[in-house]
Amino acid sequence: MDITQVSVLLGAVSSVAVVAGAGFIVFQLRQNAKLLRETAHANKATIAFSMFERIIADSFVRRRKNVYDMVDRYQAKNWEGLLNTMEDLEARNYAYMYELFGQFVKDGVIDKLMVMNALKSIVVMDWMKMEPMIRYLNKTLNLKINPWENFEWLAKETEAYLKDLESRTPAS
């Protein structure tokens, strides 16, 4: 075999090696993308389960009842004496939980439909109960941006979703 034939043979082998390498790289990229999707899905599921564990905990029921009672009590007094009390801060924190749910939905961290199906009317009722207090706080504190806008958004989206579901459900 002369040098020309060796050169042609080596050229052919290197071409095959490049094509095989490119194929391997494509395969590896697809595997990595699949692994990343599966990891992201698992992380989202973990976050969702963690969030929903809070909703079904006994402490959530007690906390919700306390917030409802506090809102009724202070609303009857035209919100007098509410600002910066422990009850005020606890209620803001309670509302902030829904704010985070809404933000996570908007950011795609958790699925909107899953959240609406899981929370159903809870988020709607809690918004309706807390909206007067939140409006009062925004006005009194002269807040230009509503710190609970994602809570409101989630409640309204869920309410519309539930009305749509109801309209499509045949009467019994």
Secondary structure, DSSP 8 states (H G I E B T S, - for coil): --HHHHHHHHHHHHHHHHHHHHHHHHHHHHHHHHHHHHHHHHHHHHHHHHHHHHHHSHHHHHHHHHHHHHHHHHHHTTTTT-TTSHHHHHHHHHHHHHHHHHHHHHTTSS-HHHHHHHHTHHHHHHHHHHHHHHHHHHHHTT-SS-TTHHHHHHHHHHHHHHHHHHHHS---
